[in-house]
Amino acid sequence: LTVERITGKVCLTLVWAATDIKDTQPALSRLTKELTRANPDLWHSIWLHCNAGAGNNIFSRNPKNWHQISGNEFMREPLPVGDQGYFFFSPLAFRQGNLDGFDVLANDVARAIPSGSTVCELYAGVGLLGITALTYHAKQGSEPLTWVRCSDENPANPRCFHRSIKSLPSTITEYPTSNDGSKNDLTLGELMKMMESGKDLGSQDRVGSRISYTVSDAAAALKAGQALGASVLLVDPPRKGLEDEVLDELCKPVNPKQPLVESPTLLALSDESVNWTNDVQRLIYVSCGFDALARDCDRLLSSSAGWMLESAVGYVLFPGSNHVETLCVFCRK
């Protein structure tokens, strides 16, 4: 059960021990008909998830296991930054259980990111933290974030992400146009000349969207160069904490001789010789598993990467439980 806060309507997902929707009939039709008859205004949508597996996973990411019985595909939730736009969630994407509490945390994450930063977000889900940060800095009237790159391995996330981006003003999500109203388009030759001359590719030379999404696990996203050029790395891993490959990269010492991401000489380096988080000066770690956070924190602080813990704040999102969400901010010495 998931409640859309702005309407109070419920998204219901029925998990059925079946391999296909035809195996649920006629019981499914009788149940959904009775639910709708008893309280027709309660339901935002009703979904069926077929899962005949023997494991303990309730949900599968295979879209063939999901069936929309009635209602809308997406639930809509307002961004935690004023009246700017909406987040969109489907049952196939992860949604925080306590969005009211997580809104506070998301704003604190945005405030921890310096204005004008370049941001890479791993374990992004539907991009909740990255989109909030982008919107927050645009609304503050300060220097906007230069770019935000989000990634997560769930293939259902981009549909939610792009729908959220479309709900925002283009002044937040797009680079500005030139004075004559045209985009600052560059030919490939002009771009290469700028790179070879060492000219900074500032936001005035960029076109298109400030924010992007890649379907990838965190380790693969790093190896694809998602954090190259990023001054801030934002991570919100599952309860088990950071993947070993991600932690290994963050624990590498900074290589002052590594070419900048804009330099063509970087392309000549082998993958093994690249420090994929070399440009990151600030690590923002949102944790839902304290034991894993403590382990990862020990690795980071004892490494030769120069990390120090700047702040740590706990959030009680589920009162009465022993669960604490933690926001840690690390910076390089």
FENTA-V297094 format. One record per backbone hydrogen bond with DSSP energy under -0.5 kcal/mol. CO is the residue of the C=O (numbers start at 1). NH is the residue of the N-H. E is the energy in kcal/mol with one decimal. If there is no record, write none. Layout:
[[CO & NH & E] [CO & NH & E]]
//
This chain:
[[2 & 11 & -3.6] [3 & 5 & -0.7] [4 & 7 & -0.9] [4 & 8 & -3.1] [9 & 4 & -2.9] [10 & 12 & -0.6] [10 & 44 & -3.0] [10 & 45 & -1.3] [11 & 2 & -1.9] [12 & 14 & -0.5] [12 & 47 & -3.1] [13 & 15 & -0.6] [14 & 16 & -0.6] [14 & 49 & -3.3] [16 & 18 & -2.4] [16 & 51 & -3.1] [20 & 23 & -1.4] [21 & 24 & -1.7] [22 & 25 & -0.8] [24 & 28 & -2.4] [26 & 30 & -2.0] [27 & 31 & -2.5] [28 & 32 & -2.7] [29 & 33 & -2.0] [30 & 34 & -2.0] [31 & 35 & -2.5] [32 & 36 & -2.2] [33 & 37 & -2.2] [34 & 38 & -2.6] [35 & 39 & -1.5] [39 & 42 & -1.5] [39 & 43 & -0.5] [42 & 10 & -2.7] [44 & 72 & -1.2] [45 & 12 & -2.5] [46 & 69 & -2.1] [46 & 70 & -1.7] [47 & 14 & -3.0] [48 & 50 & -0.5] [48 & 67 & -2.4] [49 & 16 & -2.6] [49 & 51 & -0.5] [61 & 63 & -0.5] [62 & 65 & -2.2] [63 & 66 & -1.2] [65 & 50 & -2.5] [67 & 48 & -2.9] [67 & 69 & -0.8] [70 & 46 & -1.7] [75 & 89 & -2.3] [77 & 87 & -3.7] [80 & 82 & -0.7] [82 & 84 & -1.2] [85 & 79 & -2.0] [87 & 77 & -2.6] [89 & 75 & -3.4] [90 & 93 & -2.1] [98 & 102 & -2.3] [99 & 103 & -2.1] [100 & 104 & -0.8] [101 & 104 & -0.6] [101 & 105 & -1.3] [102 & 106 & -2.9] [103 & 107 & -1.9] [104 & 108 & -1.8] [105 & 109 & -2.3] [106 & 110 & -2.1] [107 & 111 & -2.1] [108 & 112 & -1.3] [110 & 113 & -1.1] [112 & 114 & -0.6] [114 & 117 & -1.5] [117 & 146 & -1.9] [117 & 147 & -0.8] [118 & 231 & -1.4] [118 & 232 & -2.2] [119 & 149 & -2.5] [120 & 122 & -0.6] [120 & 234 & -3.2] [121 & 151 & -1.5] [122 & 236 & -0.8] [124 & 127 & -2.4] [124 & 128 & -0.7] [127 & 131 & -2.9] [128 & 132 & -1.9] [129 & 133 & -2.3] [130 & 134 & -2.3] [131 & 135 & -2.4] [132 & 136 & -2.9] [133 & 137 & -2.2] [134 & 138 & -1.5] [135 & 139 & -2.4] [136 & 140 & -1.9] [137 & 141 & -0.6] [137 & 142 & -0.7] [138 & 141 & -0.6] [143 & 116 & -1.2] [147 & 119 & -2.7] [148 & 150 & -0.5] [148 & 212 & -2.0] [149 & 121 & -3.5] [150 & 214 & -2.0] [151 & 124 & -2.8] [152 & 216 & -1.6] [153 & 155 & -0.6] [154 & 157 & -1.6] [156 & 160 & -0.8] [157 & 160 & -0.6] [157 & 161 & -2.7] [158 & 162 & -3.0] [159 & 163 & -1.3] [160 & 164 & -2.0] [161 & 165 & -2.4] [162 & 166 & -2.0] [163 & 167 & -0.8] [164 & 167 & -0.9] [165 & 168 & -1.4] [169 & 172 & -1.8] [169 & 173 & -1.4] [170 & 174 & -2.6] [173 & 210 & -3.7] [173 & 211 & -0.6] [178 & 181 & -2.3] [182 & 178 & -3.3] [183 & 185 & -1.9] [187 & 191 & -2.3] [188 & 192 & -2.4] [189 & 193 & -2.1] [190 & 194 & -2.0] [191 & 195 & -2.2] [192 & 196 & -2.6] [193 & 197 & -1.8] [194 & 198 & -0.6] [194 & 199 & -1.6] [195 & 198 & -0.8] [200 & 202 & -1.7] [202 & 205 & -1.9] [203 & 206 & -1.2] [208 & 175 & -2.3] [210 & 148 & -2.8] [212 & 150 & -2.5] [214 & 152 & -1.5] [214 & 216 & -0.9] [217 & 221 & -2.2] [218 & 222 & -2.0] [219 & 223 & -2.1] [220 & 224 & -1.2] [221 & 226 & -2.2] [222 & 225 & -2.0] [225 & 228 & -0.8] [227 & 230 & -2.0] [231 & 281 & -2.2] [231 & 282 & -1.4] [232 & 120 & -2.4] [232 & 234 & -0.5] [233 & 235 & -0.5] [233 & 284 & -2.9] [234 & 122 & -2.5] [235 & 286 & -3.0] [238 & 241 & -2.3] [243 & 247 & -2.5] [244 & 248 & -2.7] [245 & 249 & -1.7] [246 & 250 & -2.1] [247 & 251 & -1.4] [249 & 252 & -1.3] [251 & 304 & -0.7] [254 & 256 & -0.8] [255 & 258 & -1.6] [260 & 263 & -1.8] [263 & 266 & -1.4] [264 & 267 & -1.0] [265 & 268 & -1.0] [266 & 269 & -1.3] [270 & 273 & -1.1] [270 & 274 & -0.6] [271 & 274 & -1.0] [274 & 276 & -0.9] [275 & 278 & -1.7] [277 & 280 & -1.1] [281 & 332 & -1.7] [282 & 233 & -2.7] [282 & 284 & -0.5] [283 & 285 & -0.6] [283 & 330 & -3.3] [284 & 235 & -2.8] [284 & 286 & -0.6] [285 & 287 & -0.6] [285 & 328 & -2.8] [287 & 326 & -2.5] [289 & 293 & -2.2] [290 & 294 & -2.6] [291 & 295 & -1.9] [292 & 296 & -2.8] [293 & 297 & -3.0] [294 & 298 & -2.0] [295 & 299 & -1.8] [296 & 300 & -2.5] [297 & 301 & -2.7] [298 & 302 & -1.7] [299 & 303 & -0.6] [300 & 303 & -0.8] [300 & 307 & -0.5] [306 & 333 & -2.7] [308 & 310 & -0.6] [308 & 331 & -2.3] [311 & 329 & -2.4] [313 & 327 & -2.9] [315 & 317 & -1.2] [315 & 325 & -2.7] [318 & 321 & -2.0] [325 & 315 & -3.1] [326 & 287 & -3.0] [326 & 328 & -0.6] [327 & 313 & -2.2] [328 & 285 & -2.9] [328 & 330 & -0.5] [329 & 310 & -2.9] [329 & 311 & -1.4] [330 & 283 & -2.4] [331 & 308 & -2.1]]
//
